């Protein structure tokens, strides 16, 4: 299980580096939406290559047809919204402030989603310890962003 925590940590670090780099691209291009498009185009290219190289099986036509329509597009809409905001806000707020608020938003929504079992997630009730953790998170965000 510890290697999963390390991989999750590495994913977060990669997001911070990637967001910083593409925010800078947006500054150079004077268009954060264009930088978002470049990020998604390169992501599509590398993901497609990884699917071809590493996939041993592909879903059947029936499995593809069974996917609710909102699942095909909602993630892309939310990703575009979030990533475009990252690239727009990082040059204005700084990477630390942006990532601290973004991480807080992710954790808070994740805890609520887990509590209610949204999207067929395992139900993980909000406990006193989690609530105290959320308060500590908010205190940490305030301290991180204190001038």
N, C-alpha and C positions, 0 to 999 in steps of 0.2 A: 504493500500500500504506500510505502514511503516514496517509491519511484513515481507513483501517480501524482503525489504532491509535488515532487520535483518537476515533473512534466507540466503540471498546471502552472507552477511558478515560471517556468521557461516560456510558456504560452503568454502569460501576462507581460513578461519582459519583452518578448517579441512584439506584442501589440504596442507597447510604449515606444519602442524604437521605430517600428513601422509608421506609427502615427506621427512621430516627430519628423521623420524623413518626408512623408507625403505632405505634411503641413508646410514644410519648407518648399516642396515642389509647388504647392498652391501659391506660396508667396512669390516664387520666381515666375510662375505663369500668370500671376495676378488673378487667379480664379480657383477657389477651393473646390468648386464643383467639377472643374476639369481634372484636377488632381484626384478627386474621387473616382472619376471615370477611368483614369489611368490605373488607379489601384485595383479597381474591379476587373479591368481588361487583363492586367497582368495576373491577377488572382485566378481568373477563368482559365487563362493559358496554362498556368502551373498546375491547377487542380485537374484540368482535363488530361494533362500529361500523366499526373499521378494516378488517375482513374485507369487509364490505359495500361500503365506499367504494373500497378499493384492489385487491381481487381481480378479476382478469380471467377466471379460470377456476376451477372447483371440481373436486375429485376425482370420479371415476366411482364408482358403487356397487360395482363390482368392486374398485377400488383401496381403498375403505373396508373392504370385507370381507376384504381380504388383510392388513390390519394385525393383527399378533399382539395378543391381548387384553391382555397385560401392558403394552403400549405405551400403551393408552388410560388406564390408571389409575396406573401406577407413578410417572410424573412428578408427578401430582397429590398422591400420598401423600408423596413425598419433598419436594415444594415446601411442602406444609402443615406437615410436620415441621420443615423448616428455617426457614420464615418464622415459625412460632409460637415457635420457640426464639429467633430474632432478637428478636422483640417482648418476650419474657419476659426475656432476658438483657441487652439494651441498657440498661434503667434500672438494672440491678444492677451491670454491669461498665463501662458507658460505651461510646460508639459506637466510639472508637478501638481499645480492647481487643477488643471483639466483632468488629469488622470485620477486625482483624489476624489473629485466630485463624481466622475464617471464610475469609478469603482464603488463609491457609496450607493449610487443609483442602481448599479447591477446587484449589489448584495441585498439591498432593501427589497427590490422587486423579486429577487430569487427566494428570499425568506418567505415573502408573502405567497409566491407561486407554490413553493413547497408546502406551506401550511394548508393551502386549499387544494393541493394536488392538481393544479392547472395543467393542461396539455398531457394528461395521463402520467404526471410525475408521481413518484412515491410521496405519500403524505408524510411530512416532517413537521409536527406541530411547533408553533412558536412557544418556547419555554421561557421561564424566568431568566435562565442563563443566556439564551439568545437575545432576549430583550435588553439585558445588561450589556451584552456584546454590541448591540445596535447603538446604545447610548455611548459606549466607549468609542465606537466608530465615528459617531457624530463629533464627540469631543476631539478625537484625533484629527478629523477634517478641519475643525476650527483651529487647532494648534498648527497644523501643517500650513494653513493659509493665512496665519496671523502675520501681519507686517511688522 
